Amino acid sequence: MYRLYLKQDGKQILLPVTPAEMETKTGNRNKTVYILNFGEMNLPKKPGLQEIRFTVLLPGRQYSFVQTEDGFHEPEYFLNYFKEYKAAAKLVQLILFRRMADGTQLFCGNIEVLLEDYTVTEKGGEQGDFWVEMHWKEWKAAKSIRYSIKGNAMVEQGQQRQAKHPAAAYTVQKGDCLWNIAKKQLGDGTKYKEIAQKNGIADPNRIYPGQVLKL
């Protein structure tokens, strides 16, 4: 038996019915070039980002096969989460568990993704049930976090990585420029103007070694 969780900003949901199948596609980034007097050559490159597609059932009533942790939820509960994932454009963790026939829990892994698009369908004869076709794309800086199941709930093992906070100040080194400082310390070179303004620097090209900049 499988369990599929979605987690964002510390809030996690267990899909009520695990998708019957998941399609994972790894993009091809190889390049074909033509070399004079030699012919075509295929230049291998690292694989592209993974794309994940699956269709999940959101039942309108408590069927015997519905999985829950905190009670039954109507489809709207999950649809609101999906809408939030798309609107916020933030990373979501797909976390998959598998239970063996003897009851042993196996952690299958997780991946950080962005929700590309999803389609909601209501089929005739299945009043109250919704089918949601989802398309996710891997985030390039994905990092695995271990999880386990205790009782009937999922718990994280260890601490999730902490967000990097910029230093309060920076001492200019020989060869530095404001663009590189902004890129390295703030993650965005275009913020060099903000640093210049904050430090009263009229000419961003004029900084000197030993100068202490407020960030």
C-alpha positions in Angstrom: 0.0 0.0 0.0 1.2 3.5 -0.8 0.8 6.8 0.9 1.4 10.1 -0.9 1.9 13.3 1.1 2.1 16.9 -0.2 4.0 19.4 2.1 4.5 23.1 1.9 5.7 25.6 4.5 5.3 23.0 7.3 1.7 22.1 6.4 1.2 18.6 5.0 -1.7 16.7 3.6 -2.2 13.1 2.9 -4.0 12.4 -0.4 -7.1 10.4 0.4 -6.6 8.0 -2.4 -3.1 7.2 -3.7 -2.8 7.5 -7.5 -2.9 4.2 -9.3 0.1 5.2 -11.3 2.7 7.9 -11.5 4.5 8.9 -14.7 8.0 10.3 -14.3 9.8 11.8 -17.2 13.4 13.0 -17.3 14.0 15.7 -19.9 16.7 15.2 -22.6 19.3 18.0 -22.9 21.7 16.3 -25.3 22.7 18.4 -28.3 23.3 17.2 -31.8 25.9 19.1 -33.9 27.2 18.7 -37.4 31.0 18.7 -37.9 32.4 19.4 -41.3 33.8 16.2 -43.0 32.8 14.1 -40.0 29.0 14.2 -39.7 26.6 14.5 -36.9 27.7 14.1 -33.3 25.6 13.8 -30.1 27.0 15.8 -27.3 25.8 14.4 -23.9 24.8 16.7 -21.1 23.4 16.2 -17.7 19.7 15.2 -17.7 17.0 17.8 -17.5 14.5 18.2 -14.7 12.0 15.5 -13.9 8.4 15.9 -14.7 5.8 14.0 -12.7 2.2 13.4 -13.7 -0.6 11.5 -11.9 -4.3 11.6 -11.5 -5.8 11.6 -8.0 -9.3 10.8 -6.8 -10.9 13.2 -4.3 -13.9 11.3 -3.0 -17.1 13.0 -1.9 -17.8 10.4 0.8 -15.9 8.1 3.1 -15.2 5.0 1.0 -13.5 2.0 2.6 -10.3 2.6 0.7 -10.0 6.3 1.7 -6.8 7.0 3.8 -7.1 9.6 6.5 -5.0 11.0 9.4 -7.3 13.6 10.9 -10.7 12.6 9.7 -12.4 12.7 6.4 -12.2 15.8 4.2 -14.4 16.9 1.4 -12.8 17.5 -2.1 -12.9 21.2 -1.6 -10.4 20.9 1.3 -7.8 19.5 -1.1 -8.7 21.7 -4.0 -8.0 24.8 -1.9 -4.5 23.4 -1.2 -3.9 22.9 -4.9 -5.1 26.4 -5.6 -2.7 27.7 -3.0 0.2 25.7 -4.4 -0.3 27.2 -7.8 -1.0 30.8 -6.7 1.9 30.9 -4.3 4.4 29.4 -6.8 6.3 27.9 -3.8 8.0 24.6 -3.6 6.0 21.5 -2.6 7.5 18.2 -1.3 6.1 15.0 -2.8 6.7 12.4 -0.2 5.9 8.7 -0.9 5.7 5.8 1.5 5.2 2.1 0.7 3.9 -0.5 3.1 5.0 -4.2 2.6 2.6 -7.1 2.8 3.9 -7.9 6.3 3.1 -4.3 7.5 6.7 -3.0 7.3 6.9 0.7 6.4 9.4 1.6 3.7 10.4 5.2 3.0 10.4 5.6 -0.8 11.7 9.1 -1.0 10.7 12.7 -1.7 11.3 15.3 -4.2 10.8 19.1 -4.2 8.6 20.3 -7.1 6.5 23.1 -8.4 2.9 22.6 -9.6 2.9 23.3 -13.3 -0.8 22.8 -13.9 -3.8 20.7 -12.9 -7.2 19.8 -14.3 -10.3 19.0 -12.2 -12.9 16.7 -13.7 -16.3 15.6 -12.3 -17.6 12.4 -13.9 -21.2 11.5 -14.5 -22.5 8.8 -12.1 -19.8 9.7 -9.5 -21.6 12.6 -7.8 -19.5 14.4 -5.3 -16.2 12.7 -6.5 -13.6 14.7 -8.3 -10.6 13.5 -10.4 -7.6 15.8 -10.5 -4.9 15.4 -13.2 -1.7 17.0 -11.9 1.6 18.0 -13.6 4.6 18.7 -11.4 8.2 19.7 -12.3 11.3 19.1 -10.2 13.0 22.1 -8.6 16.7 22.0 -9.6 18.0 22.4 -6.1 16.0 19.6 -4.6 17.2 18.1 -1.4 16.0 14.9 0.2 14.6 14.9 3.8 14.0 11.7 5.6 10.6 10.9 7.0 9.0 8.0 8.9 5.5 6.9 10.0 4.7 6.7 13.7 1.3 5.5 14.6 -0.9 6.8 11.9 1.0 10.0 11.1 4.1 11.1 9.2 7.0 12.7 11.1 10.2 14.3 9.8 13.5 12.9 10.9 15.9 15.6 11.9 15.7 19.2 11.1 14.7 20.7 7.8 17.4 22.9 6.2 17.4 26.4 7.5 17.0 29.3 5.1 20.2 31.3 4.5 20.1 34.8 6.0 22.5 37.5 4.7 25.1 38.9 7.0 24.4 42.3 8.5 27.6 43.8 7.1 30.4 42.9 4.7 34.1 44.1 4.6 35.2 44.9 1.1 38.1 42.7 -0.2 40.6 43.5 -2.9 39.0 43.0 -6.4 35.4 43.3 -5.1 32.7 45.2 -6.9 29.2 46.0 -5.6 27.6 43.7 -8.2 29.6 40.6 -7.0 29.0 41.5 -3.4 25.3 41.7 -3.9 25.3 38.5 -5.9 27.3 36.6 -3.2 25.7 38.0 -0.1 22.1 38.7 -1.2 21.8 36.2 -4.1 21.0 39.0 -6.6 23.6 41.1 -8.3 21.0 43.8 -9.3 20.7 44.7 -5.6 24.0 46.5 -5.8 22.0 49.8 -6.0 20.3 49.0 -2.7 23.7 48.5 -1.0 25.0 51.7 -2.5 22.0 53.7 -1.3 22.1 52.1 2.2 25.8 53.1 2.5 25.6 56.5 1.0 27.8 55.6 -2.0 27.2 58.0 -4.8 29.3 56.1 -7.3 28.8 52.3 -7.1 32.1 51.8 -8.9 34.1 53.4 -6.1 34.6 51.1 -3.2 37.8 50.3 -1.4 39.3 47.3 0.5 38.6 47.4 4.2 35.4 49.4 3.7 32.5 48.0 5.8 29.2 47.9 4.0 25.8 47.5 5.6 23.7 44.8 4.0 
